[in-house]
């Protein structure tokens, strides 16, 4: 099962920077003014890099974030942005270093810790990921606990701890019933525990939440697998055809195409 993380969205930029502590020692009025000017320039670079990242221009985003780091090296938001840019390029080691640097500078930086937990999941370092999720869940100031609960549930699912996974995924859904990553993982728990019809229900709920073509294709593919196991070949072929149409160039679209060839 692929890990779907809706964690790497738009950068907060200046709004978060304004709330962060000023780091550093004593400075003269002139040097303080220069630092403030550099901090403002860093925010501009951060905003520009964020737009590049959202548009898929990863190299340009990284260039802007590196410039922002030179201007304001102790800015936690810049470090988090660098983590995102490196991750977008598949450079996980560099990404982790910058997420951890952001947390060194600002330990209560929830977005950086959540992103780190997702990265550790991608690396299949599940115990470490679970520890980061637990920190967020235990923090009453974390505004989006369902995200950390869903991540923790996924970690427990991958480790075979199905009872714990179910508990945390259901807790995530209590906070946000429309948070499809929790529902998608819960469907996998249902399937592993032999409740096929319940798994279909969860996957259909994912589809009702309009999660995007790639996730919709995965849900349809997984529904098809269950129908094959139930001996309902025609229903399976319908879902595979839908998955192929939804994401023809994606992993699940290609798998659906291959599966259809076997069934015909």
RORO-449973 format. One record per residue (C-alpha): x negated, y negated, z; residue number from 1. Coordinates in nm, 3 decimals, decimal comma, padded with zeros to 5 digits. Example, Ala and Ser with C-alpha at 12.3 -4.5 7.8 and 13.67 -1.06 7.14 Angstrom:
<pts>
pt px->-01,230&py->00,450&pz->00,780&pos->1
pt px->-01,367&py->00,106&pz->00,714&pos->2
</pts>
This chain:
<pts>
pt px->00,000&py->00,000&pz->00,000&pos->1
pt px->-00,136&py->-00,337&pz->-00,096&pos->2
pt px->-00,156&py->-00,611&pz->00,163&pos->3
pt px->00,049&py->-00,914&pz->00,068&pos->4
pt px->-00,050&py->-01,226&pz->00,256&pos->5
pt px->00,131&py->-01,554&pz->00,215&pos->6
pt px->-00,151&py->-01,720&pz->00,403&pos->7
pt px->-00,350&py->-01,915&pz->00,149&pos->8
pt px->-00,112&py->-02,192&pz->00,051&pos->9
pt px->-00,155&py->-02,566&pz->00,023&pos->10
pt px->-00,425&py->-02,719&pz->00,234&pos->11
pt px->-00,310&py->-02,942&pz->00,516&pos->12
pt px->-00,569&py->-03,208&pz->00,435&pos->13
pt px->-00,556&py->-03,537&pz->00,616&pos->14
pt px->-00,260&py->-03,449&pz->00,834&pos->15
pt px->-00,458&py->-03,183&pz->01,018&pos->16
pt px->-00,779&py->-03,379&pz->01,016&pos->17
pt px->-00,610&py->-03,657&pz->01,207&pos->18
pt px->-00,527&py->-03,419&pz->01,490&pos->19
pt px->-00,874&py->-03,270&pz->01,525&pos->20
pt px->-01,130&py->-03,373&pz->01,783&pos->21
pt px->-01,421&py->-03,597&pz->01,688&pos->22
pt px->-01,740&py->-03,396&pz->01,721&pos->23
pt px->-02,089&py->-03,528&pz->01,776&pos->24
pt px->-02,291&py->-03,733&pz->02,021&pos->25
pt px->-02,342&py->-04,102&pz->02,078&pos->26
pt px->-02,375&py->-04,329&pz->01,779&pos->27
pt px->-02,437&py->-04,694&pz->01,710&pos->28
pt px->-02,158&py->-04,903&pz->01,566&pos->29
pt px->-02,324&py->-04,889&pz->01,224&pos->30
pt px->-02,371&py->-04,512&pz->01,226&pos->31
pt px->-02,020&py->-04,463&pz->01,364&pos->32
pt px->-01,878&py->-04,671&pz->01,081&pos->33
pt px->-02,077&py->-04,463&pz->00,831&pos->34
pt px->-01,946&py->-04,142&pz->00,987&pos->35
pt px->-01,590&py->-04,267&pz->00,963&pos->36
pt px->-01,642&py->-04,365&pz->00,601&pos->37
pt px->-01,787&py->-04,023&pz->00,523&pos->38
pt px->-01,493&py->-03,857&pz->00,700&pos->39
pt px->-01,248&py->-04,052&pz->00,481&pos->40
pt px->-01,441&py->-03,952&pz->00,170&pos->41
pt px->-01,437&py->-03,591&pz->00,286&pos->42
pt px->-01,057&py->-03,604&pz->00,314&pos->43
pt px->-01,034&py->-03,725&pz->-00,044&pos->44
pt px->-01,260&py->-03,445&pz->-00,162&pos->45
pt px->-01,057&py->-03,198&pz->00,042&pos->46
pt px->-00,732&py->-03,313&pz->-00,117&pos->47
pt px->-00,878&py->-03,295&pz->-00,468&pos->48
pt px->-01,028&py->-02,953&pz->-00,405&pos->49
pt px->-00,697&py->-02,832&pz->-00,266&pos->50
pt px->-00,522&py->-02,929&pz->-00,587&pos->51
pt px->-00,787&py->-02,748&pz->-00,792&pos->52
pt px->-00,740&py->-02,439&pz->-00,575&pos->53
pt px->-00,363&py->-02,443&pz->-00,615&pos->54
pt px->-00,404&py->-02,464&pz->-00,992&pos->55
pt px->-00,648&py->-02,172&pz->-01,000&pos->56
pt px->-00,956&py->-02,383&pz->-01,075&pos->57
pt px->-01,165&py->-02,206&pz->-00,815&pos->58
pt px->-01,511&py->-02,326&pz->-00,919&pos->59
pt px->-01,400&py->-02,690&pz->-00,923&pos->60
pt px->-01,233&py->-02,646&pz->-00,584&pos->61
pt px->-01,551&py->-02,502&pz->-00,436&pos->62
pt px->-01,753&py->-02,792&pz->-00,574&pos->63
pt px->-01,524&py->-03,046&pz->-00,406&pos->64
pt px->-01,523&py->-02,859&pz->-00,076&pos->65
pt px->-01,902&py->-02,834&pz->-00,073&pos->66
pt px->-01,923&py->-03,209&pz->-00,127&pos->67
pt px->-01,678&py->-03,259&pz->00,159&pos->68
pt px->-01,898&py->-03,041&pz->00,379&pos->69
pt px->-02,203&py->-03,255&pz->00,305&pos->70
pt px->-02,004&py->-03,564&pz->00,399&pos->71
pt px->-01,850&py->-03,417&pz->00,714&pos->72
pt px->-02,024&py->-03,092&pz->00,814&pos->73
pt px->-01,840&py->-03,058&pz->01,145&pos->74
pt px->-01,492&py->-03,081&pz->00,998&pos->75
pt px->-01,303&py->-02,754&pz->01,071&pos->76
pt px->-01,055&py->-02,810&pz->00,789&pos->77
pt px->-01,337&py->-02,831&pz->00,537&pos->78
pt px->-01,476&py->-02,502&pz->00,667&pos->79
pt px->-01,138&py->-02,337&pz->00,631&pos->80
pt px->-01,106&py->-02,472&pz->00,277&pos->81
pt px->-01,446&py->-02,330&pz->00,189&pos->82
pt px->-01,329&py->-01,996&pz->00,324&pos->83
pt px->-01,028&py->-02,005&pz->00,094&pos->84
pt px->-01,232&py->-02,106&pz->-00,210&pos->85
pt px->-01,488&py->-01,832&pz->-00,159&pos->86
pt px->-01,214&py->-01,575&pz->-00,103&pos->87
pt px->-01,045&py->-01,683&pz->-00,427&pos->88
pt px->-01,374&py->-01,598&pz->-00,602&pos->89
pt px->-01,394&py->-01,261&pz->-00,431&pos->90
pt px->-01,686&py->-01,364&pz->-00,209&pos->91
pt px->-01,560&py->-01,221&pz->00,115&pos->92
pt px->-01,882&py->-01,247&pz->00,315&pos->93
pt px->-01,911&py->-01,621&pz->00,250&pos->94
pt px->-01,540&py->-01,663&pz->00,317&pos->95
pt px->-01,566&py->-01,497&pz->00,657&pos->96
pt px->-01,864&py->-01,712&pz->00,754&pos->97
pt px->-01,668&py->-02,030&pz->00,689&pos->98
pt px->-01,350&py->-01,912&pz->00,863&pos->99
pt px->-01,557&py->-01,827&pz->01,169&pos->100
pt px->-01,738&py->-02,161&pz->01,150&pos->101
pt px->-01,400&py->-02,336&pz->01,146&pos->102
pt px->-01,304&py->-02,150&pz->01,463&pos->103
pt px->-01,634&py->-02,236&pz->01,628&pos->104
pt px->-01,560&py->-02,602&pz->01,567&pos->105
pt px->-01,193&py->-02,578&pz->01,663&pos->106
pt px->-01,096&py->-02,255&pz->01,847&pos->107
pt px->-00,724&py->-02,338&pz->01,835&pos->108
pt px->-00,724&py->-02,364&pz->01,455&pos->109
pt px->-00,435&py->-02,124&pz->01,395&pos->110
pt px->-00,444&py->-02,128&pz->01,015&pos->111
pt px->-00,812&py->-02,036&pz->01,011&pos->112
pt px->-00,758&py->-01,749&pz->01,254&pos->113
pt px->-00,460&py->-01,620&pz->01,055&pos->114
pt px->-00,664&py->-01,637&pz->00,734&pos->115
pt px->-00,950&py->-01,454&pz->00,907&pos->116
pt px->-00,712&py->-01,178&pz->01,015&pos->117
pt px->-00,595&py->-01,138&pz->00,655&pos->118
pt px->-00,952&py->-01,124&pz->00,530&pos->119
pt px->-01,041&py->-00,857&pz->00,785&pos->120
pt px->-00,740&py->-00,656&pz->00,667&pos->121
pt px->-00,861&py->-00,682&pz->00,309&pos->122
pt px->-01,196&py->-00,553&pz->00,434&pos->123
pt px->-01,011&py->-00,267&pz->00,612&pos->124
pt px->-01,164&py->-00,374&pz->00,942&pos->125
pt px->-00,840&py->-00,306&pz->01,118&pos->126
pt px->-00,939&py->-00,319&pz->01,488&pos->127
pt px->-01,102&py->-00,661&pz->01,437&pos->128
pt px->-00,802&py->-00,785&pz->01,243&pos->129
pt px->-00,569&py->-00,666&pz->01,517&pos->130
pt px->-00,767&py->-00,855&pz->01,780&pos->131
pt px->-00,736&py->-01,180&pz->01,584&pos->132
pt px->-00,362&py->-01,125&pz->01,540&pos->133
pt px->-00,321&py->-01,061&pz->01,913&pos->134
pt px->-00,487&py->-01,393&pz->01,996&pos->135
pt px->-00,231&py->-01,573&pz->01,781&pos->136
pt px->00,065&py->-01,376&pz->01,914&pos->137
pt px->-00,035&py->-01,452&pz->02,273&pos->138
pt px->-00,069&py->-01,824&pz->02,199&pos->139
pt px->00,264&py->-02,000&pz->02,273&pos->140
pt px->00,154&py->-02,299&pz->02,066&pos->141
pt px->00,130&py->-02,095&pz->01,744&pos->142
pt px->00,425&py->-02,214&pz->01,538&pos->143
pt px->00,457&py->-01,911&pz->01,306&pos->144
pt px->00,424&py->-01,598&pz->01,522&pos->145
pt px->00,605&py->-01,382&pz->01,264&pos->146
pt px->00,301&py->-01,406&pz->01,035&pos->147
pt px->00,064&py->-01,268&pz->01,297&pos->148
pt px->00,320&py->-01,005&pz->01,400&pos->149
pt px->00,356&py->-00,891&pz->01,039&pos->150
pt px->-00,022&py->-00,873&pz->01,000&pos->151
pt px->-00,053&py->-00,675&pz->01,323&pos->152
pt px->00,225&py->-00,441&pz->01,214&pos->153
pt px->00,044&py->-00,380&pz->00,886&pos->154
pt px->-00,280&py->-00,309&pz->01,074&pos->155
pt px->-00,102&py->-00,054&pz->01,293&pos->156
pt px->00,065&py->00,100&pz->00,989&pos->157
pt px->-00,272&py->00,150&pz->00,820&pos->158
pt px->-00,409&py->00,311&pz->01,137&pos->159
pt px->-00,116&py->00,551&pz->01,161&pos->160
pt px->00,032&py->00,393&pz->01,474&pos->161
pt px->00,384&py->00,393&pz->01,339&pos->162
pt px->00,576&py->00,325&pz->01,662&pos->163
pt px->00,367&py->00,017&pz->01,736&pos->164
pt px->00,390&py->-00,094&pz->01,372&pos->165
pt px->00,768&py->-00,070&pz->01,378&pos->166
pt px->00,788&py->-00,267&pz->01,702&pos->167
pt px->00,580&py->-00,558&pz->01,576&pos->168
pt px->00,735&py->-00,565&pz->01,229&pos->169
pt px->01,083&py->-00,574&pz->01,379&pos->170
pt px->00,971&py->-00,854&pz->01,611&pos->171
pt px->00,846&py->-01,047&pz->01,307&pos->172
pt px->01,187&py->-01,002&pz->01,144&pos->173
pt px->01,359&py->-01,127&pz->01,459&pos->174
pt px->01,172&py->-01,455&pz->01,414&pos->175
pt px->01,217&py->-01,470&pz->01,036&pos->176
pt px->01,445&py->-01,216&pz->00,871&pos->177
pt px->01,353&py->-01,357&pz->00,530&pos->178
pt px->00,979&py->-01,297&pz->00,575&pos->179
pt px->00,941&py->-01,027&pz->00,312&pos->180
pt px->00,587&py->-00,906&pz->00,403&pos->181
pt px->00,725&py->-00,767&pz->00,730&pos->182
pt px->01,016&py->-00,599&pz->00,551&pos->183
pt px->00,787&py->-00,448&pz->00,288&pos->184
pt px->00,565&py->-00,295&pz->00,554&pos->185
pt px->00,868&py->-00,175&pz->00,750&pos->186
pt px->00,987&py->00,009&pz->00,439&pos->187
pt px->00,657&py->00,195&pz->00,436&pos->188
pt px->00,704&py->00,290&pz->00,802&pos->189
pt px->01,052&py->00,423&pz->00,724&pos->190
pt px->00,914&py->00,629&pz->00,438&pos->191
pt px->00,629&py->00,775&pz->00,641&pos->192
pt px->00,878&py->00,875&pz->00,910&pos->193
pt px->01,091&py->01,052&pz->00,650&pos->194
pt px->01,380&py->00,805&pz->00,634&pos->195
pt px->01,399&py->00,765&pz->00,258&pos->196
pt px->01,739&py->00,598&pz->00,236&pos->197
pt px->01,641&py->00,348&pz->00,504&pos->198
pt px->01,321&py->00,275&pz->00,309&pos->199
pt px->01,526&py->00,208&pz->-00,006&pos->200
pt px->01,742&py->-00,031&pz->00,193&pos->201
pt px->01,439&py->-00,224&pz->00,315&pos->202
pt px->01,291&py->-00,242&pz->-00,035&pos->203
pt px->01,620&py->-00,366&pz->-00,176&pos->204
pt px->01,618&py->-00,633&pz->00,093&pos->205
pt px->01,271&py->-00,739&pz->-00,022&pos->206
pt px->01,408&py->-00,773&pz->-00,375&pos->207
pt px->01,696&py->-00,987&pz->-00,249&pos->208
pt px->01,446&py->-01,235&pz->-00,102&pos->209
pt px->01,300&py->-01,320&pz->-00,445&pos->210
pt px->00,938&py->-01,250&pz->-00,344&pos->211
pt px->00,789&py->-01,313&pz->-00,688&pos->212
pt px->00,734&py->-01,084&pz->-00,986&pos->213
pt px->00,434&py->-00,893&pz->-00,855&pos->214
pt px->00,595&py->-00,799&pz->-00,523&pos->215
pt px->00,930&py->-00,730&pz->-00,691&pos->216
pt px->00,752&py->-00,492&pz->-00,929&pos->217
pt px->00,594&py->-00,311&pz->-00,636&pos->218
pt px->00,928&py->-00,279&pz->-00,457&pos->219
pt px->01,093&py->-00,138&pz->-00,769&pos->220
pt px->00,807&py->00,105&pz->-00,823&pos->221
pt px->00,834&py->00,230&pz->-00,465&pos->222
pt px->01,211&py->00,268&pz->-00,494&pos->223
pt px->01,151&py->00,472&pz->-00,809&pos->224
pt px->00,909&py->00,700&pz->-00,623&pos->225
pt px->01,172&py->00,768&pz->-00,360&pos->226
pt px->01,439&py->00,842&pz->-00,621&pos->227
pt px->01,204&py->01,091&pz->-00,788&pos->228
pt px->01,160&py->01,264&pz->-00,452&pos->229
pt px->01,540&py->01,273&pz->-00,417&pos->230
pt px->01,577&py->01,423&pz->-00,765&pos->231
pt px->01,747&py->01,115&pz->-00,911&pos->232
pt px->01,544&py->01,076&pz->-01,229&pos->233
pt px->01,763&py->00,827&pz->-01,413&pos->234
pt px->01,776&py->00,586&pz->-01,121&pos->235
pt px->01,397&py->00,610&pz->-01,093&pos->236
pt px->01,348&py->00,533&pz->-01,461&pos->237
pt px->01,569&py->00,226&pz->-01,431&pos->238
pt px->01,358&py->00,083&pz->-01,150&pos->239
pt px->01,034&py->00,166&pz->-01,331&pos->240
pt px->01,159&py->-00,012&pz->-01,641&pos->241
pt px->01,248&py->-00,316&pz->-01,431&pos->242
pt px->00,905&py->-00,313&pz->-01,263&pos->243
pt px->00,733&py->-00,293&pz->-01,600&pos->244
pt px->00,931&py->-00,593&pz->-01,723&pos->245
pt px->00,868&py->-00,798&pz->-01,409&pos->246
pt px->00,489&py->-00,769&pz->-01,410&pos->247
pt px->00,373&py->-00,617&pz->-01,740&pos->248
pt px->00,010&py->-00,718&pz->-01,689&pos->249
pt px->00,003&py->-00,650&pz->-01,315&pos->250
pt px->-00,097&py->-00,339&pz->-01,123&pos->251
pt px->00,260&py->-00,227&pz->-01,055&pos->252
pt px->00,377&py->-00,299&pz->-01,408&pos->253
pt px->00,098&py->-00,086&pz->-01,552&pos->254
pt px->00,163&py->00,194&pz->-01,304&pos->255
pt px->00,531&py->00,184&pz->-01,393&pos->256
pt px->00,449&py->00,211&pz->-01,762&pos->257
pt px->00,228&py->00,513&pz->-01,698&pos->258
pt px->00,493&py->00,677&pz->-01,479&pos->259
pt px->00,761&py->00,623&pz->-01,744&pos->260
pt px->00,545&py->00,801&pz->-02,002&pos->261
pt px->00,528&py->01,103&pz->-01,775&pos->262
pt px->00,903&py->01,108&pz->-01,723&pos->263
pt px->01,006&py->01,072&pz->-02,087&pos->264
</pts>
